[in-house]
Amino acid sequence: MPGIALERAAQAAIDRAIAKDTIELRSLSLLSCRGETERLAEYLCPGERERAARFHFLADYERYVAARAALRLQLGAFLGCDPKSLSFQYTSYDKPILERCGIEFNLSHSGDWVLFAFTRSGEIGVDIEKIRPIPDMRDVAKVNFAASEFALWEATHDADRVAAFYRCWTRKESFIKAIGEGLSCPLDSFEVSFGLHQPARLTSVEGDESLAAHWWMADLPGFLGYAAAVTACCKNVSDVYLAMSELTKADLLE
């Protein structure tokens, strides 16, 4: 069963009713789970264990097991049920969902971090990426950013250009993960803000600002060397409460 701290965190979320426009954002450092992979694997269903076994590299195996076990434990605490009993369905783009549970959720992992986002407000997506230069960054930006985004990115000062790329990328990824279409949704079909001092915001979809009006977006601070963002569909984007907390091994395992 999950640790007491996780149960208390879930109860706090319930006390807030994971209210209509409340976003619960949990982070997990994989370093805190080192040596506990096989204990965490006990929470996975046979299909998840089979998928985990297909990973060629140990780090990928451990990341997948920790992420899926932590997701099950948190949802079990939210819903008051055995995390092993949860039966996920998957969209055609492999996004996990729980039908008729009343909670929308998403997860993302990169490097040493896994992020989990939960809400009752509507569709939600989260993305985290380790910031590192890539040789073909300009080509990637040109193909995937909207024309105005690419022009802004090219005009960015050299000292901020890599970070700006990941600010834009994580904000865009969090949106397409929220709508559940993955990279089948062209990244250049919508636009986000990503200037150095600009708040995260979805500015337009297919050139229409009104289609972006009910989407709330935020950067997620506190992950040194990473960029992270969350996007959710909310009725009142000006009144969203973001509750951030970090999970530990004690939260997951007694």
VEXBATOR-236862 format. One record per residue: residue in one letter; chain; x, y, z of N, C-alpha, C, O in turn. Coordinates in steps of 0.001 Angstrom, whole numbers. Layout:
# residues N
{"A" "A" {X Y Z} {X Y Z} {X Y Z} {X Y Z}}
...
***
This chain:
# residues 254
{"M" "A" {841 -1199 0} {0 0 0} {875 1247 0} {2010 1197 474}}
{"P" "A" {366 2382 -529} {1165 3592 -577} {1481 4100 815} {765 3812 1774}}
{"G" "A" {2571 4865 917} {2961 5428 2196} {1957 6434 2712} {1081 6902 1985}}
{"I" "A" {2109 6761 4001} {1184 7680 4664} {1206 9049 4001} {163 9683 3839}}
{"A" "A" {2408 9511 3612} {2500 10843 3008} {1699 10926 1720} {1056 11943 1459}}
{"L" "A" {1725 9872 910} {957 9867 -331} {-539 9876 -25} {-1302 10562 -704}}
{"E" "A" {-961 9130 978} {-2368 9120 1358} {-2811 10504 1827} {-3909 10957 1503}}
{"R" "A" {-1944 11174 2596} {-2280 12522 3062} {-2352 13500 1908} {-3224 14368 1866}}
{"A" "A" {-1416 13352 959} {-1440 14233 -215} {-2714 14028 -1013} {-3328 14987 -1481}}
{"A" "A" {-3106 12768 -1167} {-4343 12478 -1884} {-5541 13043 -1140} {-6462 13575 -1759}}
{"Q" "A" {-5535 12929 200} {-6649 13463 979} {-6717 14974 854} {-7803 15548 777}}
{"A" "A" {-5532 15631 833} {-5522 17077 652} {-6122 17455 -692} {-6843 18445 -807}}
{"A" "A" {-5815 16652 -1707} {-6391 16902 -3031} {-7898 16703 -3004} {-8641 17465 -3621}}
{"I" "A" {-8352 15670 -2282} {-9788 15420 -2172} {-10461 16558 -1428} {-11565 16973 -1781}}
{"D" "A" {-9784 17072 -379} {-10342 18195 376} {-10514 19414 -517} {-11431 20215 -334}}
{"R" "A" {-9594 19542 -1511} {-9764 20616 -2496} {-10732 20172 -3582} {-11069 20926 -4494}}
{"A" "A" {-11176 18905 -3453} {-12083 18260 -4405} {-11410 18046 -5743} {-12079 17904 -6767}}
{"I" "A" {-10054 18022 -5738} {-9345 18237 -6993} {-10306 19108 -7792} {-10796 18731 -8856}}
{"A" "A" {-10553 20288 -7233} {-11610 21168 -7688} {-11546 21364 -9187} {-10526 21095 -9823}}
{"K" "A" {-12654 21838 -9742} {-12802 21918 -11188} {-11587 22528 -11875} {-11151 22037 -12916}}
{"D" "A" {-11040 23588 -11304} {-9897 24216 -11941} {-8662 24150 -11051} {-7905 25115 -10941}}
{"T" "A" {-8472 22992 -10416} {-7259 22726 -9646} {-6406 21716 -10406} {-6912 20708 -10898}}
{"I" "A" {-5120 21992 -10497} {-4173 21087 -11123} {-3250 20544 -10036} {-2577 21312 -9350}}
{"E" "A" {-3221 19238 -9882} {-2284 18598 -8956} {-1083 18129 -9773} {-1220 17284 -10657}}
{"L" "A" {92 18678 -9477} {1307 18323 -10198} {2265 17657 -9219} {2690 18274 -8242}}
{"R" "A" {2603 16403 -9480} {3526 15667 -8632} {4791 15349 -9422} {4725 15013 -10605}}
{"S" "A" {5939 15456 -8763} {7208 15091 -9397} {7851 13955 -8616} {7674 13833 -7404}}
{"L" "A" {8595 13132 -9331} {9302 12012 -8720} {10718 11963 -9285} {10904 11831 -10494}}
{"S" "A" {11716 12069 -8408} {13099 11888 -8825} {13400 10398 -8850} {13238 9702 -7848}}
{"L" "A" {13837 9922 -9998} {14137 8499 -10110} {15304 8094 -9218} {15457 6918 -8885}}
{"L" "A" {16118 9056 -8835} {17232 8757 -7935} {16716 8287 -6579} {17374 7505 -5893}}
{"S" "A" {15531 8772 -6197} {14969 8388 -4896} {14436 6957 -4901} {14187 6381 -3842}}
{"C" "A" {14260 6383 -6101} {13710 5021 -6217} {14787 3988 -6526} {14486 2815 -6750}}
{"R" "A" {16031 4426 -6537} {17107 3515 -6904} {17128 2302 -5964} {17092 2448 -4742}}
{"G" "A" {17186 1121 -6549} {17220 -112 -5769} {15852 -659 -5411} {15758 -1698 -4758}}
{"E" "A" {14785 21 -5825} {13424 -399 -5459} {12598 -843 -6659} {11385 -1020 -6546}}
{"T" "A" {13248 -1024 -7810} {12509 -1300 -9042} {11647 -2553 -8937} {10487 -2537 -9348}}
{"E" "A" {12187 -3620 -8401} {11422 -4859 -8370} {10252 -4781 -7397} {9215 -5398 -7641}}
{"R" "A" {10392 -4044 -6307} {9257 -3840 -5402} {8164 -3029 -6095} {6978 -3326 -5953}}
{"L" "A" {8566 -2016 -6837} {7591 -1197 -7556} {6920 -1990 -8668} {5746 -1772 -8968}}
{"A" "A" {7663 -2914 -9284} {7119 -3708 -10391} {5946 -4572 -9949} {5146 -5002 -10780}}
{"E" "A" {5836 -4829 -8648} {4729 -5640 -8142} {3379 -4979 -8351} {2347 -5650 -8334}}
{"Y" "A" {3379 -3649 -8552} {2120 -2929 -8745} {1658 -2950 -10200} {516 -2592 -10488}}
{"L" "A" {2522 -3361 -11110} {2184 -3334 -12527} {1319 -4530 -12914} {1387 -5595 -12300}}
{"C" "A" {510 -4327 -13938} {-288 -5427 -14472} {587 -6264 -15399} {1673 -5818 -15771}}
{"P" "A" {148 -7468 -15786} {966 -8311 -16667} {1377 -7626 -17960} {2512 -7788 -18410}}
{"G" "A" {471 -6860 -18565} {803 -6176 -19811} {1901 -5147 -19623} {2771 -4996 -20480}}
{"E" "A" {1863 -4434 -18495} {2902 -3444 -18220} {4245 -4126 -17944} {5292 -3636 -18369}}
{"R" "A" {4213 -5242 -17243} {5459 -5971 -16989} {6057 -6490 -18300} {7271 -6466 -18500}}
{"E" "A" {5181 -6954 -19178} {5657 -7445 -20474} {6297 -6315 -21272} {7347 -6491 -21889}}
{"R" "A" {5649 -5154 -21250} {6205 -4013 -21975} {7532 -3585 -21355} {8477 -3266 -22077}}
{"A" "A" {7611 -3573 -20032} {8855 -3195 -19351} {9992 -4124 -19732} {11130 -3686 -19904}}
{"A" "A" {9688 -5401 -19864} {10731 -6399 -20165} {11312 -6216 -21564} {12385 -6742 -21860}}
{"R" "A" {10619 -5479 -22423} {11100 -5288 -23794} {12151 -4183 -23912} {12796 -4045 -24951}}
{"F" "A" {12323 -3393 -22842} {13326 -2330 -22909} {14731 -2939 -22940} {15030 -3867 -22189}}
{"H" "A" {15578 -2412 -23809} {16933 -2940 -23958} {17883 -2415 -22879} {18833 -3093 -22488}}
{"F" "A" {17608 -1192 -22405} {18520 -567 -21450} {17891 -540 -20059} {16699 -272 -19902}}
{"L" "A" {18717 -821 -19060} {18242 -894 -17684} {17608 413 -17233} {16586 400 -16547}}
{"A" "A" {18208 1552 -17615} {17673 2851 -17198} {16254 3055 -17717} {15408 3594 -17004}}
{"D" "A" {15983 2628 -18959} {14640 2767 -19527} {13650 1855 -18797} {12510 2240 -18535}}
{"Y" "A" {14100 658 -18477} {13270 -291 -17730} {12905 286 -16363} {11738 269 -15969}}
{"E" "A" {13897 793 -15646} {13653 1321 -14301} {12764 2562 -14343} {11920 2752 -13467}}
{"R" "A" {12952 3406 -15357} {12131 4612 -15489} {10675 4244 -15744} {9773 4811 -15127}}
{"Y" "A" {10443 3306 -16645} {9073 2901 -16969} {8383 2281 -15751} {7238 2617 -15448}}
{"V" "A" {9071 1385 -15058} {8475 718 -13895} {8128 1729 -12811} {7028 1698 -12260}}
{"A" "A" {9066 2631 -12502} {8814 3627 -11458} {7653 4539 -11835} {6808 4855 -10998}}
{"A" "A" {7613 4961 -13102} {6557 5873 -13540} {5187 5210 -13476} {4236 5811 -12975}}
{"R" "A" {5071 3979 -13975} {3776 3318 -13988} {3321 2933 -12581} {2140 3050 -12255}}
{"A" "A" {4252 2478 -11751} {3882 2132 -10382} {3423 3375 -9624} {2418 3341 -8914}}
{"A" "A" {4163 4468 -9777} {3796 5705 -9086} {2448 6229 -9575} {1656 6736 -8781}}
{"L" "A" {2186 6110 -10870} {884 6527 -11393} {-230 5708 -10759} {-1237 6267 -10324}}
{"R" "A" {-64 4407 -10703} {-1074 3534 -10103} {-1282 3860 -8624} {-2418 3922 -8153}}
{"L" "A" {-197 4066 -7902} {-304 4351 -6472} {-1038 5664 -6212} {-1853 5753 -5293}}
{"Q" "A" {-748 6677 -7020} {-1411 7962 -6832} {-2891 7886 -7192} {-3737 8392 -6454}}
{"L" "A" {-3205 7263 -8313} {-4608 7137 -8703} {-5368 6277 -7705} {-6526 6561 -7398}}
{"G" "A" {-4727 5223 -7193} {-5364 4400 -6175} {-5683 5198 -4933} {-6743 5028 -4332}}
{"A" "A" {-4749 6086 -4537} {-4985 6934 -3361} {-6103 7936 -3622} {-6940 8169 -2750}}
{"F" "A" {-6124 8531 -4813} {-7191 9469 -5162} {-8563 8798 -5137} {-9531 9358 -4624}}
{"L" "A" {-8629 7593 -5698} {-9904 6912 -5907} {-10281 5982 -4769} {-11386 5440 -4754}}
{"G" "A" {-9370 5788 -3807} {-9649 4907 -2676} {-9772 3453 -3074} {-10654 2743 -2593}}
{"C" "A" {-8882 3006 -3960} {-8952 1619 -4413} {-7548 1017 -4490} {-6547 1729 -4401}}
{"D" "A" {-7495 -288 -4654} {-6234 -993 -4786} {-5563 -578 -6098} {-6148 -772 -7164}}
{"P" "A" {-4349 -12 -6049} {-3706 428 -7298} {-3493 -697 -8301} {-3423 -454 -9505}}
{"K" "A" {-3389 -1927 -7809} {-3202 -3059 -8716} {-4474 -3386 -9496} {-4425 -4059 -10525}}
{"S" "A" {-5616 -2903 -8992} {-6888 -3233 -9632} {-7236 -2313 -10800} {-8173 -2590 -11548}}
{"L" "A" {-6491 -1224 -10960} {-6805 -252 -12004} {-6582 -855 -13386} {-5566 -1500 -13642}}
{"S" "A" {-7542 -637 -14262} {-7459 -1167 -15626} {-7464 -3 -16609} {-8502 613 -16854}}
{"F" "A" {-6318 285 -17158} {-6195 1412 -18081} {-6703 1042 -19467} {-6524 -79 -19941}}
{"Q" "A" {-7339 2014 -20096} {-7644 1946 -21514} {-6676 2892 -22220} {-6086 3767 -21586}}
{"Y" "A" {-6517 2719 -23506} {-5574 3558 -24244} {-6248 4140 -25474} {-6991 3459 -26181}}
{"T" "A" {-5970 5420 -25714} {-6473 6041 -26926} {-5689 5489 -28120} {-4713 4758 -27951}}
{"S" "A" {-6125 5843 -29308} {-5431 5366 -30508} {-4013 5908 -30590} {-3201 5428 -31380}}
{"Y" "A" {-3716 6925 -29759} {-2370 7494 -29733} {-1631 7102 -28460} {-667 7756 -28061}}
{"D" "A" {-2103 6006 -27817} {-1425 5387 -26674} {-1453 6239 -25415} {-582 6086 -24559}}
{"K" "A" {-2427 7131 -25276} {-2572 7897 -24037} {-3404 7073 -23064} {-4520 6679 -23403}}
{"P" "A" {-2885 6797 -21840} {-3655 5996 -20882} {-4807 6793 -20286} {-4657 7975 -19974}}
{"I" "A" {-5956 6146 -20128} {-7119 6778 -19504} {-7799 5758 -18593} {-7645 4548 -18759}}
{"L" "A" {-8549 6276 -17631} {-9415 5452 -16797} {-10839 5928 -17038} {-11178 7065 -16708}}
{"E" "A" {-11659 5085 -17600} {-13013 5506 -17947} {-13857 5699 -16698} {-13801 4909 -15756}}
{"R" "A" {-14644 6775 -16715} {-15631 7085 -15672} {-15027 7199 -14268} {-15700 6899 -13282}}
{"C" "A" {-13778 7624 -14171} {-13187 7799 -12838} {-13282 9245 -12377} {-13109 9523 -11190}}
{"G" "A" {-13558 10185 -13303} {-13718 11586 -12923} {-12424 12360 -12820} {-12440 13550 -12507}}
{"I" "A" {-11299 11708 -13076} {-10003 12377 -12997} {-9283 12246 -14332} {-9158 11153 -14884}}
{"E" "A" {-8816 13378 -14838} {-7966 13377 -16021} {-6515 13396 -15545} {-6200 14051 -14551}}
{"F" "A" {-5640 12694 -16233} {-4257 12621 -15784} {-3324 12461 -16975} {-3736 12084 -18072}}
{"N" "A" {-2066 12756 -16726} {-1038 12575 -17737} {315 12494 -17031} {454 12943 -15894}}
{"L" "A" {1302 11925 -17704} {2641 11844 -17135} {3683 12046 -18214} {3410 11873 -19402}}
{"S" "A" {4882 12414 -17788} {5996 12615 -18701} {7279 12323 -17945} {7355 12546 -16737}}
{"H" "A" {8288 11824 -18651} {9562 11595 -17983} {10720 11936 -18908} {10631 11799 -20128}}
{"S" "A" {11802 12380 -18298} {13023 12698 -19014} {14168 12688 -18005} {14042 13232 -16908}}
{"G" "A" {15265 12075 -18376} {16403 12045 -17470} {16040 11424 -16136} {15573 10287 -16080}}
{"D" "A" {16254 12170 -15060} {16027 11656 -13708} {14648 12000 -13143} {14377 11715 -11977}}
{"W" "A" {13765 12612 -13953} {12487 13082 -13418} {11291 12454 -14123} {11314 12180 -15323}}
{"V" "A" {10246 12237 -13327} {8934 11867 -13854} {7936 12880 -13293} {7949 13168 -12096}}
{"L" "A" {7075 13418 -14153} {6032 14347 -13726} {4665 13718 -13944} {4434 13022 -14933}}
{"F" "A" {3751 13978 -12990} {2376 13494 -13057} {1444 14697 -12874} {1667 15534 -11999}}
{"A" "A" {414 14776 -13694} {-559 15860 -13586} {-1959 15267 -13474} {-2312 14346 -14210}}
{"F" "A" {-2764 15810 -12537} {-4121 15329 -12287} {-5068 16526 -12186} {-4692 17575 -11664}}
{"T" "A" {-6287 16368 -12683} {-7292 17419 -12562} {-8677 16839 -12823} {-8816 15755 -13389}}
{"R" "A" {-9686 17570 -12406} {-11063 17256 -12781} {-11604 18257 -13801} {-12746 18138 -14246}}
{"S" "A" {-10787 19238 -14168} {-11302 20321 -15008} {-11518 19898 -16446} {-12461 20363 -17088}}
{"G" "A" {-10672 19032 -16965} {-10784 18633 -18366} {-9476 18021 -18828} {-8644 17634 -18007}}
{"E" "A" {-9291 17933 -20116} {-8098 17310 -20660} {-6832 17975 -20123} {-6794 19190 -19932}}
{"I" "A" {-5800 17170 -19883} {-4559 17708 -19330} {-3360 17009 -19954} {-3415 15824 -20283}}
{"G" "A" {-2276 17763 -20113} {-1045 17210 -20643} {144 17843 -19940} {107 19021 -19582}}
{"V" "A" {1197 17062 -19743} {2408 17579 -19099} {3611 17078 -19872} {3584 15979 -20426}}
{"D" "A" {4669 17881 -19914} {5884 17464 -20610} {7098 18006 -19887} {7098 19143 -19415}}
{"I" "A" {8137 17183 -19803} {9426 17608 -19264} {10513 17111 -20209} {10440 15995 -20725}}
{"E" "A" {11515 17948 -20428} {12619 17607 -21320} {13922 18092 -20700} {14003 19203 -20178}}
{"K" "A" {14930 17248 -20767} {16258 17668 -20321} {16845 18621 -21348} {16854 18322 -22542}}
{"I" "A" {17333 19760 -20891} {17863 20776 -21800} {19272 20385 -22226} {20174 20247 -21400}}
{"R" "A" {19438 20213 -23519} {20748 19873 -24058} {20774 20300 -25526} {19757 20218 -26214}}
{"P" "A" {21922 20752 -26000} {22011 21135 -27419} {21844 19898 -28299} {22281 18807 -27936}}
{"I" "A" {21215 20074 -29444} {21136 18996 -30430} {21643 19556 -31760} {21380 20715 -32081}}
{"P" "A" {22361 18752 -32527} {23034 19265 -33734} {22082 19898 -34748} {22423 20900 -35376}}
{"D" "A" {20888 19318 -34911} {19963 19795 -35934} {18817 20611 -35332} {17697 20582 -35842}}
{"M" "A" {19099 21340 -34245} {18041 22073 -33551} {17324 23057 -34473} {16101 23183 -34409}}
{"R" "A" {18064 23749 -35322} {17431 24717 -36219} {16466 24027 -37169} {15367 24525 -37412}}
{"D" "A" {16873 22880 -37710} {16002 22152 -38635} {14747 21649 -37919} {13648 21705 -38471}}
{"V" "A" {14916 21160 -36698} {13770 20680 -35925} {12796 21826 -35669} {11583 21665 -35805}}
{"A" "A" {13340 22985 -35297} {12490 24147 -35039} {11767 24605 -36308} {10582 24938 -36269}}
{"K" "A" {12480 24618 -37417} {11879 25092 -38668} {10729 24202 -39116} {9726 24690 -39637}}
{"V" "A" {10875 22890 -38911} {9839 21938 -39329} {8644 21950 -38386} {7506 21797 -38828}}
{"N" "A" {8892 22130 -37084} {7838 21925 -36091} {7238 23194 -35502} {6115 23158 -34999}}
{"F" "A" {7939 24291 -35548} {7394 25533 -35008} {6563 26236 -36070} {6836 26121 -37265}}
{"A" "A" {5544 26966 -35622} {4809 27828 -36551} {5765 28894 -37082} {6782 29191 -36456}}
{"A" "A" {5437 29458 -38222} {6344 30413 -38863} {6702 31563 -37929} {7863 31968 -37857}}
{"S" "A" {5706 32094 -37211} {5980 33217 -36299} {6846 32772 -35126} {7684 33536 -34647}}
{"E" "A" {6645 31536 -34661} {7468 31014 -33567} {8913 30848 -34024} {9848 31204 -33307}}
{"F" "A" {9082 30305 -35222} {10437 30088 -35735} {11165 31411 -35907} {12348 31517 -35583}}
{"A" "A" {10467 32421 -36416} {11091 33734 -36601} {11510 34318 -35253} {12591 34893 -35126}}
{"L" "A" {10644 34167 -34250} {10967 34665 -32915} {12141 33895 -32324} {13029 34480 -31704}}
{"W" "A" {12139 32578 -32520} {13227 31762 -31984} {14559 32127 -32641} {15579 32223 -31958}}
{"E" "A" {14558 32330 -33957} {15798 32696 -34653} {16325 34047 -34193} {17530 34297 -34228}}
{"A" "A" {15424 34911 -33765} {15834 36248 -33313} {16260 36256 -31846} {16713 37279 -31333}}
{"T" "A" {16115 35117 -31176} {16474 35028 -29762} {17987 35142 -29593} {18751 34639 -30417}}
{"H" "A" {18409 35801 -28529} {19836 35943 -28241} {20482 34572 -28108} {19888 33640 -27566}}
{"D" "A" {21707 34463 -28612} {22408 33172 -28611} {22420 32521 -27228} {22285 31303 -27120}}
{"A" "A" {22580 33312 -26180} {22694 32771 -24824} {21406 32107 -24354} {21426 31278 -23445}}
{"D" "A" {20283 32474 -24977} {18985 31931 -24543} {18386 30987 -25573} {17299 30454 -25350}}
{"R" "A" {19059 30768 -26688} {18398 30074 -27799} {18072 28613 -27481} {16990 28139 -27828}}
{"V" "A" {18978 27899 -26835} {18704 26502 -26499} {17558 26417 -25495} {16637 25619 -25670}}
{"A" "A" {17611 27234 -24446} {16538 27227 -23452} {15210 27627 -24076} {14168 27073 -23728}}
{"A" "A" {15242 28594 -25003} {14014 29034 -25670} {13410 27910 -26501} {12190 27756 -26553}}
{"F" "A" {14266 27127 -27150} {13782 25986 -27927} {12986 25045 -27026} {11893 24609 -27389}}
{"Y" "A" {13530 24734 -25860} {12856 23790 -24971} {11637 24397 -24282} {10693 23677 -23957}}
{"R" "A" {11641 25712 -24053} {10420 26351 -23539} {9285 26184 -24539} {8165 25819 -24182}}
{"C" "A" {9601 26458 -25792} {8582 26330 -26840} {8165 24867 -27002} {6974 24562 -27079}}
{"W" "A" {9141 23971 -27052} {8854 22559 -27302} {7988 21959 -26200} {6998 21293 -26502}}
{"T" "A" {8330 22176 -24933} {7568 21567 -23839} {6156 22152 -23752} {5208 21435 -23433}}
{"R" "A" {6015 23431 -24031} {4672 24020 -24022} {3816 23411 -25138} {2642 23107 -24928}}
{"K" "A" {4402 23237 -26310} {3650 22660 -27414} {3347 21181 -27152} {2236 20718 -27412}}
{"E" "A" {4334 20443 -26636} {4114 19031 -26328} {3024 18850 -25272} {2203 17938 -25378}}
{"S" "A" {3012 19710 -24259} {2000 19565 -23212} {595 19757 -23784} {-358 19132 -23320}}
{"F" "A" {470 20620 -24791} {-844 20828 -25411} {-1271 19610 -26223} {-2403 19146 -26090}}
{"I" "A" {-378 19086 -27063} {-804 17948 -27880} {-1019 16702 -27025} {-1806 15830 -27393}}
{"K" "A" {-328 16608 -25886} {-593 15503 -24974} {-1952 15683 -24306} {-2648 14706 -24029}}
{"A" "A" {-2324 16928 -24050} {-3643 17184 -23453} {-4763 16776 -24404} {-5746 16174 -23973}}
{"I" "A" {-4629 17092 -25679} {-5694 16742 -26618} {-5606 15280 -27042} {-6506 14765 -27705}}
{"G" "A" {-4508 14609 -26651} {-4413 13164 -26845} {-4112 12719 -28249} {-4396 11577 -28612}}
{"E" "A" {-3534 13606 -29058} {-3273 13250 -30455} {-1797 13036 -30754} {-1435 12697 -31881}}
{"G" "A" {-944 13230 -29754} {473 13008 -29978} {988 13809 -31166} {439 14856 -31508}}
{"L" "A" {2038 13309 -31784} {2641 14045 -32895} {1849 13930 -34187} {2282 14426 -35227}}
{"S" "A" {675 13271 -34128} {-204 13286 -35305} {-806 14670 -35495} {-1267 15014 -36584}}
{"C" "A" {-796 15468 -34420} {-1239 16865 -34515} {-25 17702 -34906} {934 17774 -34138}}
{"P" "A" {-39 18331 -36071} {1129 19109 -36498} {1479 20189 -35482} {625 20984 -35090}}
{"L" "A" {2737 20209 -35060} {3157 21190 -34055} {3100 22619 -34569} {3070 23565 -33781}}
{"D" "A" {3085 22781 -35885} {3014 24144 -36429} {1581 24608 -36648} {1358 25678 -37214}}
{"S" "A" {592 23804 -36199} {-815 24184 -36393} {-1355 25030 -35238} {-2505 25467 -35269}}
{"F" "A" {-533 25256 -34232} {-941 26108 -33106} {298 26841 -32610} {1427 26455 -32912}}
{"E" "A" {70 27900 -31848} {1185 28737 -31407} {1148 28945 -29897} {84 29004 -29280}}
{"V" "A" {2354 29056 -29318} {2493 29325 -27885} {3449 30497 -27697} {4255 30802 -28575}}
{"S" "A" {3348 31148 -26545} {4330 32164 -26181} {5546 31453 -25608} {5404 30396 -24994}}
{"F" "A" {6737 32010 -25795} {7912 31389 -25179} {9067 32365 -25008} {10204 31950 -24783}}
{"G" "A" {8781 33669 -25113} {9813 34671 -24871} {10370 34537 -23456} {9718 33969 -22579}}
{"L" "A" {11564 35055 -23238} {12270 34865 -21975} {11439 35258 -20763} {11467 34562 -19748}}
{"H" "A" {10712 36342 -20845} {9935 36817 -19702} {8427 36723 -19939} {7641 37353 -19231}}
{"Q" "A" {8032 35940 -20932} {6606 35783 -21228} {6007 34621 -20446} {6592 33538 -20418}}
{"P" "A" {4853 34820 -19809} {4168 33681 -19184} {3767 32671 -20251} {3475 33040 -21389}}
{"A" "A" {3755 31416 -19884} {3338 30364 -20818} {1881 30575 -21203} {1034 30808 -20340}}
{"R" "A" {1587 30494 -22504} {205 30694 -22968} {39 30090 -24351} {902 30237 -25217}}
{"L" "A" {-1075 29413 -24546} {-1469 28990 -25886} {-2112 30201 -26537} {-3113 30713 -26038}}
{"T" "A" {-1550 30666 -27645} {-2027 31923 -28225} {-3023 31741 -29360} {-3893 32589 -29558}}
{"S" "A" {-2908 30636 -30118} {-3873 30400 -31187} {-3818 28949 -31628} {-2803 28273 -31458}}
{"V" "A" {-4926 28477 -32199} {-5022 27133 -32777} {-5554 27296 -34191} {-6618 27880 -34396}}
{"E" "A" {-4820 26782 -35159} {-5184 26965 -36572} {-5410 28440 -36887} {-6293 28783 -37673}}
{"G" "A" {-4609 29314 -36271} {-4697 30743 -36514} {-5838 31446 -35819} {-6024 32648 -36009}}
{"D" "A" {-6623 30719 -35004} {-7808 31277 -34346} {-7536 31432 -32847} {-7391 30436 -32138}}
{"E" "A" {-7467 32672 -32365} {-7199 32919 -30945} {-8326 32419 -30049} {-8080 32025 -28909}}
{"S" "A" {-9559 32432 -30549} {-10701 32025 -29728} {-10622 30542 -29356} {-11125 30141 -28306}}
{"L" "A" {-9996 29731 -30206} {-9871 28298 -29924} {-8888 28020 -28797} {-8860 26919 -28246}}
{"A" "A" {-8073 29031 -28455} {-7105 28883 -27371} {-7637 29406 -26043} {-6977 29281 -25012}}
{"A" "A" {-8838 29996 -26069} {-9322 30740 -24901} {-9523 29890 -23657} {-9362 30393 -22544}}
{"H" "A" {-9870 28615 -23812} {-10162 27783 -22640} {-9006 26852 -22275} {-9176 25896 -21518}}
{"W" "A" {-7846 27146 -22818} {-6679 26336 -22475} {-5744 27124 -21566} {-5293 28217 -21908}}
{"W" "A" {-5464 26548 -20404} {-4547 27152 -19429} {-3198 26461 -19555} {-3128 25244 -19728}}
{"M" "A" {-2127 27246 -19465} {-781 26702 -19649} {156 27342 -18635} {16 28520 -18306}}
{"A" "A" {1110 26560 -18142} {2085 27100 -17192} {3406 26369 -17313} {3444 25172 -17599}}
{"D" "A" {4499 27106 -17093} {5800 26474 -16924} {5869 25882 -15524} {5170 26324 -14612}}
{"L" "A" {6720 24878 -15370} {6886 24217 -14079} {8315 24430 -13616} {9235 23807 -14146}}
{"P" "A" {8516 25304 -12629} {9870 25609 -12170} {10394 24551 -11204} {9652 23689 -10733}}
{"G" "A" {11692 24639 -10923} {12267 23801 -9882} {13026 22587 -10367} {13480 21779 -9557}}
{"F" "A" {13174 22438 -11682} {13883 21279 -12224} {15123 21777 -12970} {15081 22017 -14177}}
{"L" "A" {16207 21924 -12243} {17425 22507 -12791} {17931 21680 -13965} {18122 20469 -13855}}
{"G" "A" {18143 22355 -15085} {18627 21679 -16276} {17530 21071 -17125} {17813 20370 -18096}}
{"Y" "A" {16285 21329 -16772} {15141 20796 -17511} {14161 21931 -17837} {14149 22966 -17171}}
{"A" "A" {13354 21721 -18856} {12202 22572 -19142} {10954 21718 -18964} {10946 20545 -19336}}
{"A" "A" {9907 22296 -18401} {8675 21535 -18171} {7480 22462 -18254} {7561 23636 -17893}}
{"A" "A" {6360 21919 -18736} {5134 22707 -18875} {3922 21806 -18723} {3995 20597 -18948}}
{"V" "A" {2805 22413 -18338} {1539 21702 -18204} {454 22522 -18881} {468 23752 -18828}}
{"T" "A" {-484 21837 -19516} {-1610 22485 -20191} {-2896 21760 -19815} {-2929 20531 -19763}}
{"A" "A" {-3951 22519 -19555} {-5233 21914 -19204} {-6375 22736 -19780} {-6270 23953 -19935}}
{"C" "A" {-7467 22048 -20093} {-8680 22721 -20556} {-9476 23123 -19331} {-9902 22264 -18560}}
{"C" "A" {-9685 24431 -19140} {-10349 24944 -17938} {-11446 25933 -18314} {-11341 26638 -19317}}
{"K" "A" {-12488 25976 -17507} {-13575 26912 -17774} {-13146 28349 -17509} {-13561 29272 -18211}}
{"N" "A" {-12306 28531 -16482} {-11873 29874 -16115} {-10353 29888 -16025} {-9793 29587 -14971}}
{"V" "A" {-9690 30231 -17102} {-8228 30149 -17141} {-7567 31188 -16247} {-6371 31093 -15973}}
{"S" "A" {-8325 32176 -15789} {-7747 33206 -14922} {-7815 32808 -13450} {-7329 33542 -12590}}
{"D" "A" {-8411 31659 -13152} {-8576 31253 -11755} {-8261 29764 -11606} {-9124 28962 -11249}}
{"V" "A" {-7012 29419 -11885} {-6562 28027 -11797} {-5574 27908 -10646} {-4666 28728 -10506}}
{"Y" "A" {-5758 26880 -9824} {-4857 26650 -8699} {-3927 25492 -9033} {-4379 24379 -9299}}
{"L" "A" {-2613 25763 -9018} {-1610 24744 -9290} {-960 24326 -7983} {-312 25135 -7319}}
{"A" "A" {-1134 23051 -7610} {-531 22511 -6387} {605 21586 -6780} {374 20539 -7385}}
{"M" "A" {1840 21965 -6442} {3013 21178 -6802} {3607 20520 -5565} {3711 21142 -4508}}
{"S" "A" {3995 19260 -5707} {4648 18550 -4611} {5568 17488 -5190} {5407 17061 -6333}}
{"E" "A" {6535 17069 -4383} {7485 16048 -4826} {7263 14756 -4059} {7167 14757 -2832}}
{"L" "A" {7182 13666 -4786} {7047 12347 -4181} {8419 11821 -3763} {9437 12165 -4363}}
{"T" "A" {8430 10990 -2738} {9661 10333 -2311} {9424 8830 -2268} {8296 8362 -2423}}
{"K" "A" {10490 8090 -2056} {10361 6639 -1939} {9423 6283 -802} {8666 5317 -904}}
{"A" "A" {9462 7052 282} {8595 6761 1427} {7120 6945 1085} {6253 6310 1686}}
{"D" "A" {6836 7829 106} {5443 8015 -315} {4916 6791 -1045} {3725 6485 -990}}
{"L" "A" {5812 6097 -1727} {5396 4989 -2580} {5508 3644 -1885} {4698 2749 -2124}}
{"L" "A" {6508 3500 -1026} {6757 2207 -405} {6905 2366 1091} {7604 3268 1555}}
{"E" "A" {6267 1516 1838} {6402 1552 3282} {7748 961 3677} {8069 894 4864}}
***
